[in-house]
Amino acid sequence: MTVHTQGAAPVAKEPPPGGPASGKPGQGVRGKPTRPVNWLPYVLIAPAVLSLLVFLGYPLVRNVIISLQQLGRTEMISRTTVWTGFSNYTDLLTNDNFWTVVVRTFVFMAVNVALIMVIGTLIGLLLNRLGKKMRLVLSLSLVMAWAMPIVASATVFRWLFDTQFGVMNWVMRELGFEGYEQHNWFESGFSTLAIVTLLIVWASVPFVSLNLYAGLTTISGELYEAARMDGASNWRLFRSVVLPMMKPFFLITTFLEIIWVFKAFAQIVALNGGGPDRASETLPVFAYVEGMSQMSFGTAAAASVLTILILLIAMSFYFRLMLKQEEEQ
C-alpha cells in the first residue's frame, strides 16, 4: 500500500556523476567555459612601459637623489657624496631671484599662450573661408613654419635682430625712426623675451590653425545657414556655433600649448643664453644655467624638481576644468 504525505517537501536527488552540476576542468559552476587570460595587450604595451621607466623614470629618480646632495666641482673631482637633505630646496624657496624667475615664467607663458590661441584661431577661421588655391598656399606656408627646426628658426631670428646687419634695424631706419644704428635688441631681458615670444608664436600658430580648420570641416553647413537666416553676425556665429562645437578642441589645445611654452628652452638659450645678466631666464633655463654654468648640480636638480611640481600644481586646476566640462557634456 502506498502512503502519500501531503505538504512534504520533495527530496532533491543527487545529480549523477559527471552531470551538468559537476565542474570540469576549464568549466565554471554551470558548465560554462572560463575565458583564458589574454596576455597579448600586456605584451604589446610592455615595451612602451619599459621605455618610460628607463628613459624617464630612472633620470627622474636620479635627479631627485642629486637634489638632496651638494654636488659641485669639488665633489665631482674628489668623487665624494655630501648629503644635505632639503637644504637645496630651502635655499631656492627663500631666494628672491628664484621667485622672480617663477613670476617671469608664468607671465611669459600666459602672454605666449594667449597670442598663440587668438592668432591661431583667427587663421584657422580664415582657412575655412578661403578658396582652394589660397587655402593650399596658406596651409603650405604654415606647415613650412611648423616644420622648421627650433635651432634653425632661432638662428634666423638672431640674424633678423642682429646689431650690425639685422633686417629689423634697417626696417626701423627706413620707417623714419632714429636711434637704430647698430641697435642692440638683446640689451634687456624684456626685449629678449619679446623676440622669443615672436619666435614661439610664429612656430606654434600653425599647430592651432591647421587643427582648428580640420575641426571646422566637421561642422555641418546647415548650422551656419540657420544662424545666418536668424541674422547672426560673424562674432555671434563664432560664439554660438563654433565655440560650443569646438570647446573640447580649445581645451586640449590650450592645455598642450601651456606645457609647450612652459618648457620652452632651446629658443631662449639659442637667442641669448638667458641673458643679459640672467634677466630672460625661465625656470628650465634657470636650472640649466645653475648646473652647467654655475656648476651647482644639486641646486639645479632641486630647481628642476620644483619646476615639475609647480607645473603639476598649476595644471591641476586646468585638469579640474576639463573634467568639469566633460561631466557637463
Backbone torsions as a table, in degrees:
resi	resn	phi	psi	omega
1	MET	NA	135.8	-176.6
2	THR	-96.9	131.2	-179.1
3	VAL	-108.4	125.7	178.3
4	HIS	-102.1	126.9	178.9
5	THR	-103.0	115.5	-178.0
6	GLN	-79.6	140.4	177.0
7	GLY	81.2	-1.5	-179.8
8	ALA	-78.4	137.1	-179.9
9	ALA	-71.1	138.9	178.8
10	PRO	-65.9	144.1	-179.5
11	VAL	-84.6	124.6	-179.4
12	ALA	-72.8	135.9	179.4
13	LYS	-87.5	144.2	176.5
14	GLU	-69.9	131.8	178.6
15	PRO	-67.0	145.2	179.0
16	PRO	-65.8	152.0	178.5
17	PRO	-58.2	136.3	179.6
18	GLY	81.8	6.0	179.4
19	GLY	-72.0	-177.7	-176.3
20	PRO	-66.5	-23.7	-179.0
21	ALA	-78.9	-20.4	-179.1
22	SER	-84.1	134.8	-177.9
23	GLY	-77.9	146.5	175.4
24	LYS	-119.8	158.5	176.7
25	PRO	-58.3	130.8	179.6
26	GLY	84.4	6.0	-179.9
27	GLN	-123.2	153.7	178.0
28	GLY	-83.8	-165.0	-177.3
29	VAL	-66.2	-37.0	-178.5
30	ARG	-97.9	18.4	176.9
31	GLY	86.5	2.3	179.5
32	LYS	-80.5	135.2	-179.1
33	PRO	-68.1	135.2	176.6
34	THR	-77.8	141.4	-177.9
35	ARG	-80.8	129.4	178.8
36	PRO	-68.2	152.6	-179.9
37	VAL	-68.5	128.4	179.7
38	ASN	-91.4	108.0	-177.5
39	TRP	-89.9	-3.7	-175.5
40	LEU	-61.4	-44.9	178.5
41	PRO	-59.7	-39.1	-179.8
42	TYR	-67.7	-36.6	178.8
43	VAL	-67.2	-39.5	-178.6
44	LEU	-69.3	-34.7	-177.4
45	ILE	-87.3	-13.0	-177.4
46	ALA	-59.3	-44.3	178.5
47	PRO	-59.3	-38.8	179.0
48	ALA	-66.6	-41.9	179.4
49	VAL	-65.0	-43.0	178.8
50	LEU	-64.4	-38.7	178.0
51	SER	-63.5	-41.7	177.9
52	LEU	-63.8	-41.2	179.6
53	LEU	-65.6	-38.1	-176.4
54	VAL	-77.4	-48.2	-171.9
55	PHE	-90.0	-18.8	178.3
56	LEU	-117.9	-44.5	-176.9
57	GLY	-65.4	-49.6	-178.6
58	TYR	-64.1	-47.6	176.9
59	PRO	-59.8	-36.0	179.7
60	LEU	-66.1	-45.4	178.1
61	VAL	-63.7	-42.1	178.7
62	ARG	-63.6	-37.0	178.8
63	ASN	-65.4	-41.5	177.8
64	VAL	-63.0	-40.0	179.1
65	ILE	-64.1	-43.4	179.6
66	ILE	-64.7	-33.4	-179.6
67	SER	-65.6	-16.3	178.3
68	LEU	-95.1	9.7	-176.8
69	GLN	-123.6	161.4	167.7
70	GLN	-97.6	106.3	-174.0
71	LEU	-127.2	106.2	178.5
72	GLY	-136.0	-158.1	-179.2
73	ARG	-60.8	-46.1	-176.2
74	THR	-61.3	-46.5	-177.9
75	GLU	-67.4	-35.6	179.5
76	MET	-70.9	-37.4	179.7
77	ILE	-71.3	-44.6	-178.6
78	SER	-82.6	-9.3	-179.8
79	ARG	55.4	46.4	177.8
80	THR	-111.1	152.3	179.4
81	THR	-111.0	117.9	-179.5
82	VAL	-114.2	107.7	-179.2
83	TRP	-83.0	130.1	-179.5
84	THR	-120.4	4.1	-179.6
85	GLY	66.5	-131.1	-177.2
86	PHE	-99.2	20.8	-178.1
87	SER	-65.2	-34.3	177.3
88	ASN	-63.1	-38.5	179.5
89	TYR	-69.8	-44.0	179.7
90	THR	-64.6	-37.3	177.9
91	ASP	-63.2	-40.3	179.4
92	LEU	-70.3	-43.5	-176.3
93	LEU	-69.5	-19.6	176.3
94	THR	-101.3	8.0	-178.8
95	ASN	-97.6	121.5	-179.5
96	ASP	-64.4	-32.9	179.6
97	ASN	-64.2	-36.5	179.1
98	PHE	-64.2	-44.0	-179.4
99	TRP	-70.2	-30.0	173.2
100	THR	-62.3	-41.4	177.8
101	VAL	-65.9	-38.1	179.1
102	VAL	-62.1	-48.3	178.8
103	VAL	-62.1	-43.7	179.3
104	ARG	-60.7	-38.9	-179.5
105	THR	-64.1	-44.0	-177.5
106	PHE	-71.8	-37.4	175.9
107	VAL	-64.8	-44.8	177.9
108	PHE	-59.6	-43.0	179.9
109	MET	-65.9	-43.7	-177.7
110	ALA	-64.1	-43.3	-179.8
111	VAL	-64.1	-45.1	-178.8
112	ASN	-64.5	-46.5	-177.9
113	VAL	-64.5	-40.5	179.0
114	ALA	-62.6	-45.9	179.4
115	LEU	-65.1	-42.2	-179.3
116	ILE	-61.5	-46.3	-177.0
117	MET	-69.3	-39.8	-178.7
118	VAL	-69.4	-51.8	-178.3
119	ILE	-66.3	-41.4	178.5
120	GLY	-62.3	-38.7	177.7
121	THR	-66.0	-43.0	179.8
122	LEU	-63.1	-42.7	179.8
123	ILE	-69.4	-36.4	176.5
124	GLY	-62.0	-41.4	176.0
125	LEU	-65.6	-36.1	177.4
126	LEU	-65.1	-40.8	177.3
127	LEU	-59.7	-34.6	-178.8
128	ASN	-73.1	-18.3	-177.7
129	ARG	-101.6	-17.7	-176.4
130	LEU	-75.5	163.8	172.6
131	GLY	-77.2	176.5	-173.9
132	LYS	-63.2	-44.4	-175.6
133	LYS	-67.7	-49.0	180.0
134	MET	-67.0	-33.9	176.6
135	ARG	-65.2	-38.3	178.6
136	LEU	-66.5	-42.6	179.6
137	VAL	-63.4	-46.3	-179.4
138	LEU	-67.1	-37.9	179.0
139	SER	-65.3	-42.1	177.6
140	LEU	-63.6	-39.3	177.6
141	SER	-63.4	-41.8	178.5
142	LEU	-65.4	-41.9	-179.9
143	VAL	-64.8	-40.2	179.2
144	MET	-64.0	-40.6	176.8
145	ALA	-66.7	-38.2	-179.2
146	TRP	-69.9	-34.7	-175.2
147	ALA	-82.6	-12.5	-177.8
148	MET	-67.6	132.1	178.3
149	PRO	-60.1	152.6	-174.8
150	ILE	-64.0	-46.0	-177.1
151	VAL	-65.0	-39.4	178.8
152	ALA	-64.8	-44.8	178.9
153	SER	-66.5	-37.0	177.0
154	ALA	-64.9	-36.8	177.3
155	THR	-64.7	-40.9	177.6
156	VAL	-62.5	-44.1	179.0
157	PHE	-66.5	-32.8	176.7
158	ARG	-64.3	-38.7	176.9
159	TRP	-68.3	-40.3	-179.2
160	LEU	-60.2	-37.0	-177.5
161	PHE	-105.7	26.2	179.0
162	ASP	-65.5	148.7	-175.3
163	THR	-67.5	-42.9	-175.1
164	GLN	-94.3	-46.3	-172.1
165	PHE	-116.3	18.3	-177.7
166	GLY	-70.3	144.0	179.3
167	VAL	-67.5	-34.7	-176.2
168	MET	-66.4	-37.8	176.2
169	ASN	-62.9	-40.7	177.7
170	TRP	-64.7	-42.1	179.9
171	VAL	-63.4	-43.8	-179.9
172	MET	-64.5	-37.4	177.7
173	ARG	-68.6	-39.3	179.2
174	GLU	-66.1	-29.7	178.5
175	LEU	-80.2	-3.3	176.0
176	GLY	97.1	7.4	179.5
177	PHE	-82.9	140.7	179.9
178	GLU	-98.3	158.7	177.5
179	GLY	87.2	14.3	-179.0
180	TYR	-111.2	27.3	169.6
181	GLU	-84.2	108.9	-177.7
182	GLN	56.9	43.5	177.7
183	HIS	-73.4	134.5	180.0
184	ASN	-93.1	106.9	-179.3
185	TRP	-74.8	-13.2	-177.9
186	PHE	-108.1	27.2	-176.5
187	GLU	-80.4	-13.4	178.5
188	SER	-136.4	160.1	178.6
189	GLY	-67.5	-34.0	-179.4
190	PHE	-65.5	-47.8	-179.6
191	SER	-66.3	-35.2	177.7
192	THR	-63.7	-46.3	179.4
193	LEU	-68.5	-28.2	175.8
194	ALA	-65.1	-41.2	177.9
195	ILE	-68.9	-39.2	176.1
196	VAL	-61.6	-38.0	178.0
197	THR	-62.1	-43.5	176.4
198	LEU	-58.5	-42.5	-179.1
199	LEU	-65.2	-46.7	-177.4
200	ILE	-67.9	-42.6	179.3
201	VAL	-64.3	-43.2	179.2
202	TRP	-60.0	-37.4	-177.5
203	ALA	-85.2	-18.4	-174.9
204	SER	-101.2	-23.8	-179.1
205	VAL	-58.3	-40.6	180.0
206	PRO	-56.5	-37.0	179.4
207	PHE	-60.9	-46.2	-179.5
208	VAL	-68.3	-43.3	-175.5
209	SER	-64.6	-49.6	-176.7
210	LEU	-66.6	-38.8	179.3
211	ASN	-71.1	-35.8	176.6
212	LEU	-66.3	-41.6	177.6
213	TYR	-61.2	-41.1	177.7
214	ALA	-61.8	-37.6	178.0
215	GLY	-71.8	-34.8	-179.7
216	LEU	-66.4	-27.6	179.3
217	THR	-68.2	-15.8	179.6
218	THR	-87.6	-9.5	179.0
219	ILE	-82.7	130.2	-177.8
220	SER	-66.0	139.0	178.0
221	GLY	-66.3	-20.3	179.2
222	GLU	-64.7	-31.3	177.8
223	LEU	-64.8	-42.5	177.4
224	TYR	-63.5	-43.5	-179.2
225	GLU	-63.8	-40.7	179.1
226	ALA	-64.3	-40.6	179.3
227	ALA	-67.2	-38.6	178.3
228	ARG	-64.3	-39.8	179.4
229	MET	-65.1	-28.8	177.5
230	ASP	-83.0	2.6	176.9
231	GLY	83.8	23.9	-178.3
232	ALA	-74.1	136.3	175.0
233	SER	-80.4	176.1	179.7
234	ASN	-62.4	-42.2	179.0
235	TRP	-64.7	-43.0	178.0
236	ARG	-65.7	-34.7	177.6
237	LEU	-63.7	-42.4	178.1
238	PHE	-67.1	-42.8	-175.3
239	ARG	-72.2	-34.8	-173.7
240	SER	-98.2	-21.0	-177.5
241	VAL	-114.7	-57.4	-173.7
242	VAL	-69.3	-48.6	-174.8
243	LEU	-62.4	-45.7	177.3
244	PRO	-64.5	-38.2	-178.6
245	MET	-71.3	-32.4	-174.8
246	MET	-104.8	15.1	-178.3
247	LYS	-58.7	-44.2	176.7
248	PRO	-58.6	-37.3	178.4
249	PHE	-63.1	-46.6	-178.5
250	PHE	-64.1	-36.6	-179.9
251	LEU	-66.5	-51.3	-176.7
252	ILE	-70.4	-34.7	179.0
253	THR	-68.4	-42.5	176.2
254	THR	-61.4	-39.9	177.3
255	PHE	-60.3	-45.7	179.6
256	LEU	-66.4	-39.8	-179.7
257	GLU	-68.3	-34.6	176.4
258	ILE	-61.0	-45.8	178.7
259	ILE	-65.0	-42.3	-177.2
260	TRP	-62.4	-46.7	-177.4
261	VAL	-73.4	-37.0	-178.5
262	PHE	-60.7	-37.8	-178.2
263	LYS	-96.9	17.8	177.5
264	ALA	-60.8	125.0	-174.9
265	PHE	-134.3	-53.4	-174.1
266	ALA	-62.6	-36.3	-178.4
267	GLN	-63.0	-44.4	-177.7
268	ILE	-70.3	-43.0	-178.8
269	VAL	-67.7	-41.5	-177.2
270	ALA	-69.2	-31.5	-177.7
271	LEU	-80.0	-48.2	-175.9
272	ASN	-149.2	10.2	175.7
273	GLY	64.8	23.1	-178.1
274	GLY	84.6	0.6	-179.1
275	GLY	-87.8	-175.8	-0.8
276	PRO	-80.2	144.3	179.6
277	ASP	53.6	38.9	176.0
278	ARG	61.6	26.3	-176.3
279	ALA	-83.8	-8.9	179.8
280	SER	-118.2	21.4	-179.8
281	GLU	-78.3	137.9	165.1
282	THR	-105.2	179.8	-173.8
283	LEU	-58.9	-46.7	177.8
284	PRO	-61.4	-39.8	179.7
285	VAL	-69.9	-36.6	177.8
286	PHE	-59.6	-45.6	178.7
287	ALA	-63.5	-39.9	179.9
288	TYR	-65.5	-44.4	-178.5
289	VAL	-67.0	-39.3	178.2
290	GLU	-61.7	-35.9	-178.2
291	GLY	-83.2	-51.1	-171.9
292	MET	-85.7	-34.3	-178.5
293	SER	-92.5	-44.7	-179.2
294	GLN	-87.0	-9.3	179.7
295	MET	55.8	37.7	176.1
296	SER	-116.5	80.8	-171.2
297	PHE	-71.9	-30.1	176.5
298	GLY	-64.5	-43.9	177.3
299	THR	-65.9	-40.4	179.1
300	ALA	-63.5	-41.1	178.4
301	ALA	-65.5	-40.7	177.5
302	ALA	-64.4	-39.0	178.1
303	ALA	-63.7	-39.8	179.4
304	SER	-68.0	-37.5	177.2
305	VAL	-65.6	-44.1	177.6
306	LEU	-63.3	-34.6	177.3
307	THR	-62.0	-44.2	178.5
308	ILE	-63.4	-43.7	-179.4
309	LEU	-64.7	-42.8	179.5
310	ILE	-62.8	-42.0	178.8
311	LEU	-65.2	-40.4	179.1
312	LEU	-65.3	-40.6	178.7
313	ILE	-65.4	-43.6	179.5
314	ALA	-64.1	-39.9	-177.3
315	MET	-76.8	-18.4	179.4
316	SER	-62.5	-36.3	177.3
317	PHE	-65.9	-37.0	179.0
318	TYR	-71.2	-35.7	175.4
319	PHE	-60.6	-42.7	179.4
320	ARG	-62.1	-39.0	177.8
321	LEU	-64.0	-43.0	179.8
322	MET	-65.1	-42.0	179.1
323	LEU	-65.6	-37.1	177.8
324	LYS	-64.5	-40.0	177.5
325	GLN	-64.1	-39.8	178.7
326	GLU	-65.6	-38.6	179.0
327	GLU	-66.9	-36.4	178.3
328	GLU	-66.4	-31.3	178.8
329	GLN	-79.2	NA	NA
